[in-house]
Amino acid sequence: MSTTPPLIMTVTNCFAANEMVDSMKKVAKLDVDLTVEERNLLSVGYKNVIGSRRAAWRILSSIEQKEEAKGNDINAKRIKEYRSKVELELTSICSDIMTVIDEHLIPSSNAGESAVFYHKMKGDYYRYLAEFKSGNEKKEVADQSLKAYETASTTAESELSPTHPIRLGLALNFSVFYYEIMNSPERACHLAKQAFDEAISELDTLSEESYKDSTLIMQLLRDNLTLWTSDITEDGEDTRMETSARGGGDDAEQHQEHEIHRHTNQQV
């Protein structure tokens, strides 16, 4: 059992993630189609870098609301200032990966699988921005996220089988976008159910290589469907909780690193 203090482990992990991102950015800028392993390293590196900030933002937002409710204006102001700094970091990280995707990865991708992967990444990172932006800024990044997810979906439907882990992961995250960002649980449920049903119908064609990844994502789709349908009342009103009240379960591209919480929408 490790005796390393949690804070030191966290700092060490941050440095490791930053080093991975820096290394993979250099590879991406060679303007060649990345291998599956290289693609995943880049994706996981960025997810590790941004994941801690997203978790911190959710915690700070929750504490800020509690302090405001108690009338502790001074504490709320301090927390808001720190939250704003985290938002700047989130914006910078998302902008950085978006530049790499648009200027190097997408132009250099050859296979349909790569194109789906990168457009899905764009959708994901614009969605992360939409989680904390407001007003016109939120609308703009939400529109960009929708556009990226739709582009990825069009390619996935023509190039990838319904049981392909990348296509399933896209459907999972796209449905989360509809639920959390667009406030459309009905559309989210429709998309998730369609992806699940199509995969079930072709389950016998699933390769041994992707069986574990595909069935795991299918389970996450089903988990979300169960959660979302229970959050919609009989008269169709959306009874969702505020995002800031949810847990911190999240995603890591194709590595399915996730935490299971009852009130967290599962993603990959």
Secondary structure, 3 states (H helix, E strand, C coil): CCCCCHHHHHHHHHHHHHHHHHHHHHHHCCCCCCCHHHHHHHHHHHHHHHHHHHHHHHHHHHHHHHHHHHCCHHHHHHHHHHHHHHHHHHHHHHHHHHHHHHHHHHHHCCCHHHHHHHHHHHHHHHHHHHCCCCHHHHHHHHHHHHHHHHHHHHHHHHHCCCCCHHHHHHHHHHHHHHHHHCCCHHHHHHHHHHHHHHHHHCHHHCCCCCHHHHHHHHHHHHHHHHHHHHCECCCCCECCCCHHHCCCCCCCCCCCCCCCCCCCCCCC
